[in-house]
């Protein structure tokens, strides 16, 4: 009985640890996506036509501000993400 309770406690702690790390990473991805999209909208304000799609959001989420700058450069050169 006590061994089962200890085992359940250990499993619960492991699950809690993984959930904490998962949500911490999701919060960071969300912050990067918001910052990247803000940079893209500032670029649109200055006259650059950058298409905002699911791909640009993913690139901004994974790459942050560097990803947004890469999207802006590719859009400026008319290689990809042209709006």
C-alpha positions in Angstrom: 0.0 0.0 0.0 2.7 2.5 0.9 4.8 1.4 -2.0 1.9 2.2 -4.4 1.4 5.6 -2.9 5.1 6.4 -3.2 5.1 5.2 -6.8 2.0 7.3 -7.6 3.7 10.4 -6.0 6.9 9.9 -8.1 4.9 9.5 -11.3 2.8 12.6 -10.4 6.0 14.6 -9.8 7.5 13.5 -13.1 4.3 14.4 -15.0 4.2 17.8 -13.2 7.8 18.4 -14.2 7.2 17.7 -17.9 4.0 19.8 -17.9 5.8 22.7 -16.4 8.6 22.5 -19.0 6.0 22.2 -21.8 4.0 25.2 -20.7 7.2 27.2 -20.1 8.3 26.5 -23.7 4.9 27.4 -25.0 4.9 30.7 -23.3 8.4 31.5 -24.8 7.1 30.5 -28.2 4.1 32.8 -27.8 6.2 35.7 -26.7 8.6 35.2 -29.7 5.6 35.0 -32.1 4.1 38.3 -30.7 7.5 40.1 -31.0 8.1 38.7 -34.5 4.6 39.8 -35.7 5.1 43.2 -34.2 8.3 43.6 -36.2 6.4 42.4 -39.3 3.7 45.0 -38.7 6.3 47.7 -38.2 7.8 46.7 -41.6 4.4 47.0 -43.2 4.0 50.4 -41.6 7.2 51.5 -43.5 5.8 50.2 -46.8 7.2 46.7 -47.1 4.6 44.3 -48.2 5.0 41.2 -46.0 2.3 38.4 -46.1 1.2 37.2 -42.7 0.3 33.6 -42.9 0.7 30.5 -40.7 4.2 30.0 -42.0 5.3 33.5 -41.1 3.9 33.1 -37.6 5.7 29.7 -37.2 9.0 31.3 -38.4 8.5 34.2 -36.0 7.6 31.8 -33.1 10.7 29.6 -33.7 13.1 32.3 -34.8 11.9 35.3 -32.9 13.1 38.6 -34.1 15.8 37.0 -36.3 13.1 35.0 -38.0 11.0 38.1 -38.6 14.0 39.8 -40.1 14.6 36.8 -42.4 11.0 36.9 -43.5 11.3 40.7 -44.2 14.5 40.2 -46.3 12.9 37.3 -48.3 9.8 39.5 -48.9 11.9 42.5 -49.9 13.8 40.4 -52.4 10.5 38.9 -53.6 11.7 35.4 -52.9 8.9 34.4 -50.5 6.2 35.9 -48.3 5.3 38.6 -50.7 2.0 40.3 -49.7 
